[in-house]
Amino acid sequence: MSTIREHSEARLLVPSLMFIALVVAAVASLGAPLITSVATTFHVSLDSAQWTLTIALLSGAVTTPVLGRLGAGPHRRVTILATLAVVVAGSALTVLPLPFAALLVGRAAQGVGLGLTALMMGVARDHLPEGRSAATIALISVVSIIGVGLGYPLAGLLTEFGGIRAAYGLGLFVTAAAFLTAWRSMPVAPEDRSAHVDVAGALVLAGGLFLVLFLASETGLWSHHLAVAVVLAIVAVLLLCGWTASELRSRTPLVDVRAVRHPAVAGANIAMFVGGIGMYLLLTLITRYAQTPHSAGYGFGLTTFVAGLVLVPFSVLGFVAGKLTPRVGMRTDAPLLLAGSAIVVGGGFVLFAAARSNVAELFVAMGVLGFGVGSFTAAMPGVILAVTPRSETSSAMSFNYVVRSVGYSLGSAIGGLVLATGTGTGTGHPFPNDGAYTTAALVGIAAMAITAVTSLALPRCSPETDPIEEPTGGTGRTTTP
């Protein structure tokens, strides 16, 4: 009877991991298509409503390293369940008829779930055979991206028919389902794992990341209060430098910075950072262009729901690429896959820059973007985990996801700044000129070119030639020979 139950639990594990990663990504992205509706419903400005998205990304970025460290310890199952409980509670706050402040608190709680993606990878690597775990980890990485494409149109449709509470109600339903799924399927972590969390280091890192993402999100601060922005930027740099120095001295670091300094890991994170800027830049350009009214002289004036449908090719082709990449990776080095994926995303920028006269062309550009992003995110774990001890999977991938979050935030900010420079002042015209989109696309092409070159420079590593040894004694530290 015990053997049958173990086989059943193993069979349920892969779809459970996929479902949880998909849910937390989709729920965190619910803020984007609902910004206008939130502003109308709660009678707040669009800048204030924008925080329903920003605060979820912020909370996800600052809690991801802590969850990654907890996920590397013996209490991973409890950590997953507790985090999902927080997400469910936050989802309930977004549904209840409470003031705008409560909505922001709920969205922050939902964003905490973004840190679970790396933990799902740790579970897969610990409890699945090596061949299956690699493919599963690649798909987990992909579904964390395509969840955005699924969340947008669903949220838009529900908002049009039932208001924003209906859209957030969907989030409550699926997060509750994810909690029950985790309760049923998540196994306990292997023994002899370190459970220590560097609380002081976590607070310093959280402060530094908060300031970085805040400065990236509040672009108006740079134009209207430059001195304040510069001071905050200096404080952020000092906090992050202080955190790095502290981690190097700590015997039980939040993130093993020594392992991050490995050429393959460092290069992969640089590629993720620059590539994330380009990927999110194109995503925001296409969705914003699609919703721009005809009165601007371009754009298609699509509703929230229809604009969300533009993201369907992104999700579909991203998933296809995620399925294909592990197979291609058996015959191709992961760095070469990253470079090829960056070139594909660059091709999406070229398509958008040259052809956006009808909605069909936006669908094509979005599909190309999805395929490139899907293959890039599926290949990324292979580069990092090839030189990462099994016990450090969650922590290493958590750091990579923080880097990705910062890249995405900067991509959104850069897009906003470029479009702002193309918006006339004092003319009463609230939309940028069409050429500003072309300029932003050129910036994205440059970012993806840098990403491709960085990826090609990565060392070719494999588990058989792994220069980082498995830690001993359950300390959660890595050593080099």
N, C-alpha and C positions, 0 to 999 in steps of 0.2 A: 504493500500500500504506500509506503514511504517513497519507494522508487518511482511509482506511477505519479505521485504528487510532485516530486522533483522534476520529472520529465515535463509535466504539464506547466510548471512554473517557468522552466527554461523556454518552453515553446511560446509562452506569453510575454517573455521578457523583451524581445526585439520590438514588437508592435507597441508595447507599453512605453519603452524608451522613446520611440518615434512620436507617439501621441503626446507625451508630456512636453517634449522639446517643441513640438508644433504649437501646442496650446499656449505655453508661456510666451512664445514669440508673437503669436497672433494677438493675444490679449494686450501685450505691451504696445503693439502698433495701433490699437484701437483709437488712440488719441488723434492720429494724423487726419483721418477723413472726417472727424467730428468737430474740428476746431471752430468752424463757422457756426455750426449748430449750437455748440456750447456757448459761444459769445452771445447768440440770440436768446437762448433759453435762460441764461443766468444774468443777462444784461451787463456783460463785462466786455472790455476791449478785446480785439483779436490778439494783441500781444499777451494779454492775460490768459486768454483761452489757449494760446500756444503752449503754455506751461503744462497743460494736461498731457502733452507728449513729452516735453522736455524733462519734467520731473520723473517720469517713468524711466527715461534713459539715464538720468542722473543716478537714481536710486539703484538701478541695475548695475551701473559701472562701479559704484562705490562699495556695493555689497558682494560683487562677484569674487574678488580675491579672498574674502573671508569665507564665503561658501566653498570656494575651491580648496582652501586649507582644511575646513571641517570635513569636506568630502573625501580628503585623503586620509582621514583618521578612521577610528573604529565606529564612530557614530554617524556614518554616512546616511543610513536609512532614516534615522531620527531627524537628521538635518534636512533631508528631502521632504519628509512629511511635514515638519515644522514650517519650512519655507512655503510649501503649497498651502498650508493652513493660513499663513499670512496673506497669500495671494487671494484665497477665497474670501477672507475677511475684507480685504481691500475691494474686491469685486462687489461685495454686498454694500459697501459704502457708496459705490458709484451708482447703484440702483435705487437706494433709498432717497426719498425727497428731502435731502439735506442741503445746506448752503454750499456755495462754491468751494469754500475752504475744505469741507469734508470730501468733496470730489477730488481735490488735489491730494489729500491724504490717501484716499483710496487708490488713485493712480500711482502714487509713490509705492504703495504696498504691492500693487500689481507688477511694477517694474522690478521688484526684488526677485521675481521668478526668473528673470533673464539669467541669473547666475546659475540656474539649474542645468543649463545645457552642458557645461563642462562636467558636471557630476554624472550626467547620463553617459558621457563618454568613458568616465572612470568605471562605471558599473559594467559597461560593455566590454572593456578591456580586461576586467577582473573575472568576469563570469561567462564569457563566450570563447569558443576556440579561436585561435589566432587569426585564421583566414576570415572567419565570419565576423570577428570583432572589428577588423580593419574596415570591411565594407559597411558595417553598422555605424561605426564612428563617422565615416564619410557622409552617410545619409543623415545622421543626427546633425552634423554641421550644416548640411543643405536645408533640412526642414526648418532650421532656426532662421533661415533667410526667406524661404518661400512662404512661411507663415505670415509674413507681411503682405504678400500678394493675395493670400486668402482672406485676411482680416479686412482689408480695404473695401472690396465690393460688398461683402456681407454686412459690414457696419453701415455702409452707405445705403443699402437696400432697407435694412431695418430702421434706419433713421428716417427715411422718406415715408415709411408707412406707420411707424410707431413712435417716432421721436428718439432722442438720445438714450432715454432710459431703456428702450427696447434693445438698442445696440449693446449697451452695457449689461443688460440682462443676459444676452448670449454669452458674454464673458463670464458671468457668474455661473452659468450652467456648465460650460466646458471646463472651468477651473475646478468646480466641484467634482466633475467626472474624472479629471486628472488626479485629484487627491485620492479618490477611491481606487483608481487604477494603481497608483503608487502603493497604497496600503496593501493591495492584493499581490503585487508582483515584485516590489523592490526587495532584493536579498540583502543580507547583512554584509558588511565589508569584511575582507580577510583579517585575520588576527595580526598582532604585532605591528600595528600602525600607530604613528604618533597622533595624539589628539590635541596637542598644545597649539593655542592660537595666540600670536603676539598681538595683544589688544592695543598696546600703545602704537605699534607699527601700523595696525589696521586703521586707527583713528587719524594718524598723520597722512597715510596714503589716501584715505577717504577725503580729508580736507584738501589735499593737493588736486585730486581728480575732480572734486566738486568745483573748485575754482577754474580748472582748465575747461571743463564742459560748460560751466556757467558763462565764461568769457566767450566761448565759441557760440553759444546760443544767443546771448544778448549782444548782437552786433551793434545795436544802437548805442551801447555804452562806449564803444570806441569812437564814434563820431560825435557824441554829445558830451561825454565825460572822459576824455582821453587820459587825463592824469590819474583818475580813479582806476581805469582799466589797466594802466601800466603798473601801478602799485600792486593791484591784485595779481597781475601776471608775475611780478617779481616774487610775491609771497608764495604763489603756486610753485615756482621753480625752486625756491628755497625749501619748501616742504618736501617736494619730491626728491631733491638732492639729499636732504637730511634723512628721508626714509630709506634711500638707497644705501647710504653709509651705515645706517642702523642695521639694515638687513644683512649687510656683509659681515658685521660683527656678531650678529645673533647666532646662537647655536640652534635655535628653533625658529627660523624665519617664516614670515607669512608667505613669501615667494622666494624660492632659492635663486637669488640674483646671480650666483656663480654659474648655475646651470643655464640661466637666461643669456649669459655672456658667451655660451658656446656659439661658434660661427654660424651653424645651421639654425639654431633657435633665434639668435639675434637678427640674422638676415631675414628669417621668415617673419618675424615681428615687424621689421622695417617694411617689408613688402606688404604685410597686412595693413599697416598704418597708411602708407601712401595709396595702396590699392583701394582701401576703404574710403578714402577721400574721393577718389574718382568714381567708384561704384555708386555711392550714395548721392554724389553730385548729379549723375545722369538720371538716377531714379527721381530726384526732386525736380529736375529740369523738365522731364517728360510729363509728370503729373501736373505740374504748375502750368505748363504750356497748354495742356489739354483742357484745363478749366478756365483759361483766359477767355473773356467774352470777345465776340467778333468786333465789338466797338473799338478794341485796341488796335485793329488793323491786321490782326493775326489771331491764332488760337481758334478754339472750337466751342467754347462755352458749355462744356459738358457738365452734367450734374455730378454730384458726389458719387452716386452709384455707377453711372456710365464711366466716369473717369477711373473708378476702381476696377472696372472690367479691363481697362488698358493694362492692368497689372497681371491679368490671367496668363498671358503668354510668358511673363516673367516667371511665374510660379511653375507652370507646366514644363517649360524648357529647362528651368533650373533643376527640377526633379529628375528629368531625363538625363541631364548632364551628371547629376549626382549618382545615378545608377550606372552610367557608363564609365565614369572616371576611375573607380577601383579596378575595373577590368583593363582599361588602358594603362593604369599604373603598374600592372604586372609586367608590362613590356617597355615602359617609359619611366625615366626618373621623375620623381615628384617635382624637383625644381623646374624641369622642362615643362611639366604640366602647368605649373603656376605661371610661367612665362607665356605659354600658349593661351592660357585663360585670360591673362591681362591683355594680350593682343586682341582677343575676341571682344572684350569689353571696349577696348579702344576702337574697334570696328563699329560698335554700337554708337559711340560718340560721332564717328565719321558719318554714319547714316543720318543721325539726328541733325548734324550741322548742314548736310547737303540736301536732305529731303524730309520736309515736314509740312508739306502742303495739304495733306489729308490725313484723316485718322488712321487709315490703313498703314501708312508709313510709320506712325508712332507705335502701332502694334508690332511692326517688324523690328524697330529699334529696341523696343522693350523685350521682345523675344531674344534678340541677340544678347542684350544685357543679361537676361536671366540665365542663358546658357553659359555665358562667361563667368558670372558670379557663382553659379552652381558648381562648375568644374573647379573654380579657384578655391572655394570653401571646402570642397570635398578633398582636394589635394593637400590643403594646408596641414591637417592633422598628421598626414604621412611624413611631412618634413620634420615636424616638432617631435612626434612620438618615436621616431626612429632613433633619437638620441636621448629619450626621456625614460627613466625607470618607471615600471608599471605602477608603483605606489604613488608616483608624483603626477599621474595623468591629469587628475582633476585640477591640481594647482597650476600645472604648466598651461593647460588649455584655458583656464580662467584668466591667466595673465594675457594670453593671446586675444581673448574676447574683450578684455578691457582696452587693449590696443585698438581693436576693431571699433569699439564704441567711440573712442576718441577720434578715430579717423572718420567715422560716419558723421559725427557732430561737426568736425571741421569741414567736411565736404558740404554739409548743409549750409554752414556759415559762409563758406567761400562762394557757393552758388548765390546766396542772398546778397553778398557784397558786390559781386560782379553785376548782377541784375540791378542792384540799387544804383550803380554808377551809370547805368543806361536808362534810368528813370529821370525824366525832366523835373526840375524843381521850380515851383512857382507857376507851373502851367496848368495845374488842376488835373493833370493826367496821372493816374495812380499806377499805370503799368509801364514796365520797361519797354524800350523799343526792341524790335525783332532781332536786330544785330547783336544785342546784349546776350541773347541765347547762343548765338554762334561763338561769341567770345568765350562764354562759359564752357562751351563744348571744346574749344581749343585748349583751355586750361585742363579739362579732363583728359584730353588726348595726351598732353604732356605728363600728367600724373600716371597714366597707365604705361607710358613709355618708360618712365623711371621704375615702375613696378616690374616690368618685364626684364629690364636690365639687372635689377637687384635680384630677381629670381634666378636668372641665368648664372649669377655669380655665387649662388649658394653651393656649398660643398655637397657632394653626393654621399649620403650616409645610409646605412641600413642597420637593422638590429644586430646583424652578425659582426659589423665593424663598429659597434656602438662605443664611443669613447667615454661615455658616462656610465658608471657602474651602478647596479642596484644598491640602494642604501642598506646598511646592516644595522641591526639593533633597534629597528623601528623608530629611528629618529626623524625620518622624513627628509634627511639630507642626502645629497649626492656627492660623490667624490670622483676625482679624475686620477688616472694612473700616473 
